[in-house]
Amino acid sequence: MDTKEFGALVRDLRLSLKWSRLDHENDFTQKELAEEAGIPFTRLGKIERGETRPTADDLIRLADTFGLTRQERVEFFALANSVPVEEIYKCRPLGGRTDEKQPKQPTPTEEIQRIKSKLDQIRLPLFVTDPFSDIVLYNEIVERLYRIPREWGERPDEYGILPNVVFLMLSHHVRMRERMIDHHMWEETAISNMQFFRRASMEVRSTRYWKYIYEQFRTHKEIGRSFQRYWHEAAMHDYLDSNIGRNYWLRLPVDARLRSEFGDELSILYVSSTIEEITCYERLYVTIYLPQDKQTARYFESLARISSFGEGSPIRFRSYSKWTLSDKEALVPRSWRPKQR
């Protein structure tokens, strides 16, 4: 981020402290942040306005005061690099030519097709998310695993929310909490997923779409209280903050085509692992479910068999067109304004 972009991020992180700290009722002012972080008030003002670049000591003090998770800190420090975001994800045109007749850079649709072509031979449940944790792409194995309706996610819901991992985890749509066999594992999974949400979204916190979905989640009648709780607890459990894996032990209804083999319900045990994919527009995140016992491995393979076009054929996928930042910003109602903090 350049200094202007990073200054806006610092400002928004300061204002969001009201919601991160459950005991803080009013706006967190520049003066309060300056005093708590030990940074001169005038210097903090210049940082927020993008008039000066923060020093390493400034960054450490701010990260400590903001209560960032371990991986949020990594992102926060990296974003202070003074490079504009559009330059970070800038792609060379297809073919790498530099003359005036060079082909245009890949379109968002072409980027999704490129990613799908690399994933459609993987015979495991997987999905792809953007920095907002909105789902961009998922294979039919995931669809069958959670019995997701075909029409699900074709348009934003009544709150203007696209299919989002955090929202689905906490809402009734997937019923993750009630299907988790071990309550302690559910708590750790919810916190770990929230840590990932906080980390992935760091570079988009100043966007209008982020502010919109954050407000929708925080005030949502079904998930609002849970969202605020896990958002707060995410900064308190560093040992869970990892991309290596989040554990799931679920009891799920079996796909109708496989009930003769597995019965009506099945206990499955898997770990989710996430890797990054850099596109010409932003980072995307590929999450893959890895089976942890033979029964789960056999069920995943059976789901893959009925989710492909035939023996040795690619797995079928579903994708969403609204995934670039410009697409997301256009989804926010023009009349919407952030609530007074």
C-alpha positions in Angstrom: 0.0 0.0 0.0 1.1 3.6 -0.6 1.2 5.9 2.4 -2.3 7.2 1.7 -3.8 3.7 1.5 -2.0 2.6 4.6 -3.0 5.7 6.5 -6.7 5.0 5.7 -6.1 1.4 7.0 -4.7 2.7 10.3 -7.7 5.0 10.6 -10.2 2.3 10.0 -8.4 -0.1 12.4 -8.5 2.7 15.0 -12.3 3.2 14.5 -13.0 -0.5 14.6 -11.4 -0.7 18.1 -14.8 0.3 19.4 -16.2 -3.1 18.2 -13.1 -5.1 18.9 -13.0 -4.1 22.6 -16.2 -5.2 24.1 -15.8 -2.7 27.0 -15.3 0.4 24.8 -18.6 2.1 24.1 -17.4 5.3 22.2 -15.2 6.0 19.2 -11.5 5.3 19.8 -10.1 8.8 19.1 -6.7 9.6 17.7 -5.7 11.0 21.0 -6.6 7.8 22.8 -4.7 5.7 20.3 -1.7 8.0 20.4 -1.6 7.8 24.2 -2.0 4.0 24.4 0.4 3.2 21.6 3.0 5.7 22.8 3.1 7.6 19.5 3.1 11.4 19.4 -0.4 12.7 18.6 0.7 14.9 15.7 2.7 12.0 14.2 -0.3 9.7 14.4 -2.4 12.3 12.6 0.2 12.5 9.8 0.3 8.7 9.5 -3.5 8.5 9.2 -3.5 11.3 6.6 -0.8 9.6 4.6 1.6 12.4 5.1 4.4 10.3 6.6 5.5 6.7 6.5 5.4 4.9 9.9 8.7 3.6 11.3 9.2 0.0 12.4 8.6 1.1 16.0 5.4 2.9 15.0 4.1 -0.3 13.3 4.9 -2.5 16.3 3.2 -0.2 18.7 0.1 0.1 16.5 -0.1 -3.7 15.9 0.1 -4.2 19.7 -2.5 -1.6 20.4 -4.9 -2.9 17.7 -4.7 -6.4 19.2 -4.0 -8.0 15.9 -3.7 -11.8 15.6 -0.4 -13.3 14.7 -1.1 -13.5 11.0 -2.8 -10.1 10.9 0.4 -8.7 12.2 2.3 -10.2 9.3 -0.2 -8.7 6.8 -0.1 -5.3 8.6 3.6 -5.1 8.5 3.8 -6.2 4.8 1.1 -3.7 3.7 3.3 -0.8 5.1 5.6 -1.3 2.1 4.6 1.9 0.3 3.8 0.0 -2.9 0.3 0.8 -4.3 -2.0 -2.3 -4.2 -2.7 -2.2 -7.9 1.0 -2.6 -8.6 1.3 -5.6 -6.3 -1.2 -7.6 -8.3 -0.2 -6.2 -11.7 0.2 -9.0 -14.3 2.3 -9.1 -17.4 0.2 -9.5 -20.5 -0.4 -13.0 -21.8 2.7 -14.1 -23.7 4.9 -11.6 -21.9 5.2 -9.3 -24.9 6.1 -5.7 -24.4 5.2 -4.1 -27.8 2.1 -2.1 -28.5 0.3 -5.1 -30.0 0.6 -7.1 -26.8 -2.5 -9.1 -25.7 -4.5 -7.7 -22.8 -4.0 -9.2 -19.4 -6.3 -12.1 -18.4 -9.9 -11.2 -17.6 -11.4 -12.2 -14.2 -13.2 -15.0 -16.0 -10.0 -16.2 -17.6 -8.3 -16.2 -14.2 -11.0 -18.3 -12.7 -10.8 -20.7 -15.6 -7.0 -21.0 -15.1 -7.4 -21.8 -11.4 -10.2 -24.3 -12.1 -8.1 -26.1 -14.7 -5.5 -26.7 -12.0 -8.0 -28.0 -9.5 -10.5 -30.1 -11.4 -8.5 -33.3 -11.1 -8.3 -33.1 -7.3 -10.7 -35.7 -5.9 -11.3 -34.0 -2.6 -13.8 -31.3 -1.4 -12.4 -27.9 -2.1 -13.4 -24.3 -2.6 -11.8 -20.9 -3.4 -12.4 -17.7 -1.5 -11.4 -14.0 -1.9 -10.0 -11.6 0.8 -13.5 -11.1 2.1 -14.0 -14.9 2.6 -16.7 -14.8 -0.1 -16.8 -18.1 -2.0 -15.6 -17.6 -5.6 -15.5 -21.3 -6.8 -16.3 -24.7 -5.3 -16.5 -28.2 -6.6 -19.4 -30.5 -6.6 -17.9 -32.7 -3.9 -18.4 -29.8 -1.4 -21.9 -29.3 -2.8 -22.8 -32.9 -2.2 -20.9 -33.1 1.2 -23.0 -30.3 2.7 -26.1 -30.9 0.5 -26.0 -27.4 -0.8 -29.0 -26.5 -3.1 -28.1 -25.9 -6.7 -29.7 -22.4 -6.7 -27.9 -21.4 -3.5 -25.6 -18.4 -3.8 -26.7 -17.3 -7.3 -27.4 -13.8 -6.0 -26.8 -11.9 -2.7 -29.2 -12.7 0.1 -31.7 -10.2 1.6 -28.7 -8.6 3.5 -26.7 -8.2 0.3 -24.3 -10.9 1.4 -22.8 -13.3 -1.1 -21.9 -16.9 -0.1 -19.3 -16.3 2.7 -17.4 -18.9 4.7 -17.8 -17.1 8.0 -21.5 -16.4 7.5 -22.2 -20.0 6.5 -20.2 -21.3 9.4 -22.2 -19.4 12.0 -25.7 -19.5 10.3 -28.3 -22.2 9.8 -27.4 -22.8 6.1 -24.8 -25.5 6.7 -25.7 -26.1 10.4 -22.0 -26.6 11.2 -22.3 -26.1 14.9 -25.0 -28.7 15.5 -23.3 -31.2 13.2 -19.9 -31.0 15.0 -19.6 -34.0 17.2 -17.0 -32.5 19.6 -18.1 -29.1 21.1 -14.5 -28.2 22.0 -13.4 -28.9 18.4 -16.2 -26.6 17.2 -15.0 -23.7 19.4 -11.4 -24.1 18.1 -12.6 -24.4 14.5 -14.8 -21.2 14.8 -12.0 -19.2 16.3 -9.5 -20.5 13.8 -11.8 -19.6 10.9 -12.3 -16.1 12.3 -8.5 -15.7 12.6 -8.2 -16.5 8.9 -11.0 -14.1 8.0 -9.3 -11.3 9.9 -5.9 -12.0 8.3 -7.2 -12.4 4.7 -9.3 -9.2 4.9 -6.5 -7.0 6.2 -5.7 -5.4 2.9 -9.4 -4.6 2.1 -10.5 -3.2 5.5 -10.7 0.4 4.0 -13.0 -0.6 1.2 -16.7 0.2 1.2 -17.7 -3.4 0.6 -15.7 -4.6 3.7 -17.3 -2.0 5.9 -20.7 -3.0 4.6 -20.4 -6.8 5.2 -18.6 -6.2 8.5 -21.6 -4.2 9.7 -24.1 -6.7 8.3 -22.3 -9.6 10.2 -21.9 -7.6 13.4 -25.6 -6.6 13.5 -27.2 -9.7 11.9 -30.1 -11.0 13.9 -29.0 -14.7 13.6 -25.1 -14.5 13.7 -24.4 -11.1 15.1 -23.6 -12.1 18.7 -21.6 -15.1 17.7 -19.7 -13.1 15.1 -18.7 -10.4 17.7 -17.7 -13.1 20.2 -15.4 -15.0 17.8 -14.0 -11.9 16.3 -12.9 -10.8 19.8 -11.6 -14.3 20.8 -9.6 -14.7 17.6 -6.9 -12.3 19.1 -6.7 -14.3 22.3 -5.7 -17.8 21.0 -2.5 -17.5 18.9 -1.9 -21.3 19.0 -5.0 -21.7 16.7 -3.8 -19.2 14.1 -2.5 -21.5 11.4 -3.1 -22.3 7.7 -1.8 -25.9 8.2 -5.2 -27.1 9.2 -8.6 -26.7 11.0 -10.1 -29.9 12.3 -13.6 -31.1 11.6 -15.4 -34.1 13.1 -19.0 -34.0 11.8 -22.0 -36.2 11.5 -23.6 -35.5 8.1 -26.5 -36.9 6.1 -25.2 -39.1 3.3 -25.7 -38.2 -0.3 -28.9 -40.0 -1.6 -26.9 -41.8 -4.3 -24.5 -43.3 -1.7 -26.9 -44.4 1.0 -26.9 -48.1 0.0 -23.1 -48.0 0.6 -22.8 -45.7 3.7 -26.3 -45.6 5.3 -28.3 -42.5 6.0 -25.7 -40.7 8.2 -22.0 -40.8 8.4 -19.3 -39.6 10.9 -16.5 -38.0 9.0 -13.1 -36.6 10.2 -11.0 -34.2 8.1 -8.6 -31.3 8.3 -8.9 -28.2 6.1 -5.7 -26.7 4.6 -5.5 -23.4 2.8 -3.0 -22.2 0.2 -2.8 -18.8 -1.6 -3.1 -18.2 -5.3 -2.0 -14.8 -6.6 -4.2 -13.5 -9.5 -4.0 -10.3 -11.6 -6.6 -8.7 -9.4 -6.1 -9.9 -5.8 -5.1 -12.9 -3.7 -7.4 -15.9 -3.6 -7.4 -18.8 -1.2 -7.8 -22.5 -2.0 -9.1 -24.6 0.9 -8.9 -28.4 0.6 -10.4 -31.0 2.9 -7.9 -33.8 3.7 -9.4 -37.0 5.2 -8.1 -38.2 8.5 -9.5 -41.7 8.6 -10.3 -44.5 6.1 -14.0 -44.1 6.2 -13.8 -40.4 5.4 -11.3 -41.1 2.6 -13.6 -43.7 1.1 -16.6 -41.3 1.3 -14.7 -38.5 -0.3 -13.7 -40.8 -3.2 -17.3 -41.9 -3.6 -18.5 -38.3 -3.8 -15.8 -37.6 -6.3 -16.9 -40.5 -8.5 -20.5 -39.1 -8.8 -19.3 -35.5 -9.1 -17.3 -36.0 -12.3 -18.2 -36.5 -15.9 -17.0 -40.1 -15.8 -14.0 -42.3 -14.9 -10.9 -40.1 -15.0 -12.9 -37.0 -16.0 -12.6 -33.6 -14.3 -14.7 -32.8 -11.2 -17.5 -30.4 -11.9 -17.3 -26.9 -10.4 -19.6 -23.9 -9.7 -18.2 -20.4 -9.9 -19.4 -16.8 -9.2 -18.7 -13.9 -11.4 -18.8 -11.2 -8.7 -15.3 -11.6 -7.2 -13.1 -8.6 -8.1 -13.1 -5.6 -5.8 -14.8 -3.4 -8.4 -17.6 -6.1 -8.6 -17.9 -6.1 -4.8 -18.1 -2.4 -4.4 -20.9 -2.3 -7.0 -23.0 -4.6 -4.7 -23.2 -2.1 -1.9 -26.5 -0.2 -2.0 -25.9 3.4 -3.0 -28.1 4.6 -0.1 -26.0 2.7 2.5 -23.9 4.7 4.9 -21.8 3.3 7.7 -23.5 3.6 11.1 -22.0 6.2 13.4 -19.2 4.5 15.3 
